[in-house]
Every structure is written in structure tokens, then in C-alpha cells.
Amino acid sequence: MQIQRFVVQTTDELDEKIRKYQKDFRPTLAFLFTTPFLGIEDCVGVFGSTGVEVFGCTTAGEIMTDTGSSPVHELSAVCCLLDPPPSAISVRLFERGEGGSAALGHQIGIWGSSLFSRPAFLIAISGLTNDGEAIIRGIQEAIPEGTTIVGGIAGDDNAFEETTAFSKNGLSHDGAVVLALDTDQIELSSFTTSGWQGVGTEMVVTSSEGNVVKSIDGRLPIDLVTEYLNIPKEEIIATALSFPMLVTRPDGTKTLRTALSADFETGYLTYAGTIPEGSILRFSSSFGFETIAATTRELKEYHQKKPDADLIIIFDCCARHQAAGKKVNEEIQAIADNWNVPVVGFFTYGEIGHTEAGSCDVFNETLSLALLKFR
């Protein structure tokens, strides 16, 4: 398996690099994580003429190790070219459509199961109102129990205006790009960690619909959150990134949620994943250096359990980068140092992966890893 990675700032440079590497080997798959300012239609056009399958999306920052400087990149594109057997992979772009997020997920699951008897999935979701959890549950309805699903929600450099997922065949602002893997040929493993702790008074979601929260303790969410954080309403999305909600669902499971959009007419907040009525909410403490230390310890422990990988893809919450600054480099470098393999990825608006207990979920404020091992 050959793997080549590079960082570019223009689509002309992207085209030049791809053609350069195609002289040395025949890549069949590319991961492309890019700032929206690079020109996504032009990126799609570059790959449309190469014959290389593309799993791509816009980001809130790009990640690639072994560049001789910081692994964190801004206003650029990170590209990873590799040559798995075409029989082991398939990439498809999906639109949400009128059926909603759960129907989109079900369509993805049926598609992947029709390709491979034991599929695994990498997914990048676009759209600020898409319900990531509903998509995952929809996928799970149509696939074997225990199937691995890892990925992230696309970003747009923290503008929170429009995100994009794309393949070599097109792009979507409200859908997902999905890479289905044949696990008889490529193993996909998942690791997630957050380190955030709940603080403050418990609150109850008194009205919600999917990932739209309509009232908390009988109050409009926008009013409650802005009052708690002591901020003007127009700053709610940017500020809430640093104070995610720790959600305890009615079934006792927990996750972190961050608002992706606010409706100032209704007072509702839309989150990256479902928040059921009856869920208990607590604001989380601000990100501290001890969070990075905890993450690096957990990474080392996971490496001892899962030491083998050929490529690692990082889906890291943009809020971790925003809160930790340059300290976020430490957890990224810890990944590279532990596994000593190529590492690429991006900063997300939501992370998808499996807990230590094995359940798949959509998270916020979390570091999610996809470890690929080619058999």
C-alpha cells in the first residue's frame, strides 16, 4: 500500500501535485479536507479528470503531521492519496432530500450492505441542520450489528453558514459523502475521547424535535443559554463552542452537544445530533490543559490495545482547537508518535465514532480517530 500526503493552498497546486504523484503510482482513493475558500467546485473538477475516487469535505481547519512544522493548517487543503484495491472501496455522495436525516442514513446503510457482506463506513456530513445521530441510527437499521462507522460533520472555517461534502462526481450542502469499506480487505477501528466535565445546575429538555431543542426548563433555549453565558444573542453559536452541553439521555447514555445554528424568531437551537425530550443538560467546564493530558494518556492506552494501523484519520472538534490553541498540537503529535504512521484529518462541527463499550454515537467537543489497516 502506497500513501502520499501533501498540503496545498490553490486548486492549481492540487492538480499539479496529483499529476506528479500519478507518475509514481496509481492512486485509487483520495481524502481531501479543505477550507471552503479554495473553491470546492474547482476541487471536484480536478478529481473528475483523474479517475481517483474522492472522500472530501470542507473544514474548520486541516490536519496533517510530518510537515516539518505545526500539524494544524488553516485556509489550505490536506490531500492523502492511496491505492487500495478498487474491489475494497466505494464512494458515493448522498443528498438528504425530503425524507429527512433518518431516511438518508437508511439509504446509506442499504447501499453499503449491498456492496459488501461485512461493510464499514467513513462518513462526512454536510448541512448545519442535518441530524447526525438520526443519520447514524438510520444506517444502523440497514447494516449488521456491530458495524464500524466513523466520521465527522463538515465545517466552514467557523462561519456557520454553509458546509460541503463532495466526491469526484459532485458536491452537497445538505447530505453526506460516504466511503464504504470491505472489512475482509481493510480493517476500520474507532477511538473517541473528550475529557470535558459537566458543571452547574441540571436542566431538563422540556420540548424538542429531533436535533431541534424548543424549550429547556420551560424556557426558550436561546434566552437560557445567553443568560447563563452572559452574552448577546448574536454571539451564541461562537461562544457556545467553548461551553458544550453534557447530555444525559432518558436511557442513561451520555454525550456532548454543541449548537450549530440558532433561530432567533422562534428562540430554538439546532444541535449536531438528537436531544430527546426529558434529557438532562449541564453546561461543561471550559477546556483546560488537563484535558490534553488526559487525552494523551488515553491515546497511549488505546495504542497498547490496538498498535497496528497503516493510516489514521482524525476528526477533531473545532472547539478543542479554539479552546486549546497551540496545545492541541500535543494530542495530534501524540497520535503520530504512538502509531508512527501517516496522519491526516480536519477540525469538525461534530464527531462520529464508537465508545469504549462499542456503541456508535455523534459527539461534540470530542477527538475521534479512524484507524485503517490494509490486510
Secondary structure as the mmCIF struct_conf table of DSSP 4:
data_model
#
loop_
_struct_conf.conf_type_id
_struct_conf.id
_struct_conf.beg_label_comp_id
_struct_conf.beg_label_asym_id
_struct_conf.beg_label_seq_id
_struct_conf.end_label_comp_id
_struct_conf.end_label_asym_id
_struct_conf.end_label_seq_id
STRN STRN1 ILE A 3 VAL A 8
BEND BEND1 GLN A 9 THR A 10
HELX_RH_AL_P HELX_RH_AL_P1 THR A 11 GLN A 22
TURN_TY1_P TURN_TY1_P1 LYS A 23 ASP A 24
STRN STRN2 LEU A 29 THR A 34
HELX_RH_3T_P HELX_RH_3T_P1 PRO A 36 LEU A 38
HELX_RH_AL_P HELX_RH_AL_P2 ILE A 40 GLY A 48
TURN_TY1_P TURN_TY1_P2 SER A 49 GLY A 51
STRN STRN3 GLU A 53 THR A 58
BEND BEND2 ALA A 60 GLY A 61
STRN STRN4 GLU A 62 MET A 64
BEND BEND3 THR A 65 THR A 65
BEND BEND4 THR A 67 SER A 69
BEND BEND5 PRO A 71 PRO A 71
STRN STRN5 VAL A 72 HIS A 73
BEND BEND6 GLU A 74 SER A 76
STRN STRN6 ALA A 77 LEU A 82
HELX_RH_3T_P HELX_RH_3T_P2 PRO A 86 ALA A 88
STRN STRN7 ILE A 89 GLU A 95
TURN_TY1_P TURN_TY1_P3 GLU A 98 GLY A 99
HELX_RH_AL_P HELX_RH_AL_P3 SER A 101 LEU A 115
BEND BEND7 SER A 117 ARG A 118
STRN STRN8 PRO A 119 ILE A 125
TURN_TY1_P TURN_TY1_P4 LEU A 128 THR A 129
HELX_RH_AL_P HELX_RH_AL_P4 GLY A 132 GLU A 141
TURN_TY1_P TURN_TY1_P5 ALA A 142 ALA A 142
BEND BEND8 ILE A 143 ILE A 143
TURN_TY1_P TURN_TY1_P6 GLU A 145 GLY A 146
STRN STRN9 ILE A 149 ILE A 153
TURN_TY1_P TURN_TY1_P7 ASP A 157 ASN A 158
BEND BEND9 GLU A 161 GLU A 161
STRN STRN10 ALA A 165 SER A 167
TURN_TY1_P TURN_TY1_P8 LYS A 168 ASN A 169
STRN STRN11 GLY A 170 SER A 172
BEND BEND10 HIS A 173 ASP A 174
STRN STRN12 GLY A 175 ASP A 182
TURN_TY1_P TURN_TY1_P9 THR A 183 GLN A 185
STRN STRN13 ILE A 186 THR A 193
STRN STRN14 GLY A 198 GLY A 198
BEND BEND11 GLY A 200 GLY A 200
STRN STRN15 MET A 203 GLU A 209
TURN_TY1_P TURN_TY1_P10 GLY A 210 ASN A 211
STRN STRN16 VAL A 212 ILE A 216
TURN_TY1_P TURN_TY1_P11 ASP A 217 GLY A 218
STRN STRN17 ARG A 219 ARG A 219
HELX_RH_AL_P HELX_RH_AL_P5 PRO A 221 LEU A 229
TURN_TY1_P TURN_TY1_P12 ASN A 230 ASN A 230
HELX_RH_3T_P HELX_RH_3T_P3 LYS A 233 GLU A 235
HELX_RH_AL_P HELX_RH_AL_P6 ILE A 236 ALA A 240
TURN_TY1_P TURN_TY1_P13 LEU A 241 SER A 242
BEND BEND12 PHE A 243 PHE A 243
STRN STRN18 MET A 245 THR A 248
TURN_TY1_P TURN_TY1_P14 PRO A 250 ASP A 251
BEND BEND13 GLY A 252 GLY A 252
STRN STRN19 LYS A 254 ARG A 257
STRN STRN20 ALA A 259 ASP A 263
TURN_TY1_P TURN_TY1_P15 PHE A 264 GLY A 267
STRN STRN21 TYR A 268 TYR A 271
BEND BEND14 ALA A 272 GLY A 273
TURN_TY1_P TURN_TY1_P16 GLU A 277 GLY A 278
STRN STRN22 ILE A 280 PHE A 283
STRN STRN23 SER A 284 SER A 284
HELX_LH_PP_P HELX_LH_PP_P1 SER A 285 PHE A 287
HELX_RH_AL_P HELX_RH_AL_P7 PHE A 289 LYS A 305
BEND BEND15 ASP A 310 ASP A 310
STRN STRN24 LEU A 311 CYS A 317
HELX_RH_AL_P HELX_RH_AL_P8 CYS A 318 ALA A 324
HELX_RH_3T_P HELX_RH_3T_P4 GLY A 325 LYS A 327
HELX_RH_AL_P HELX_RH_AL_P9 VAL A 328 TRP A 339
BEND BEND16 VAL A 341 VAL A 341
STRN STRN25 VAL A 343 THR A 348
BEND BEND17 TYR A 349 GLY A 350
STRN STRN26 GLU A 351 HIS A 354
TURN_TY1_P TURN_TY1_P17 GLU A 356 ALA A 357
BEND BEND18 GLY A 358 GLY A 358
STRN STRN27 CYS A 360 PHE A 363
BEND BEND19 ASN A 364 GLU A 365
STRN STRN28 LEU A 367 PHE A 374
#
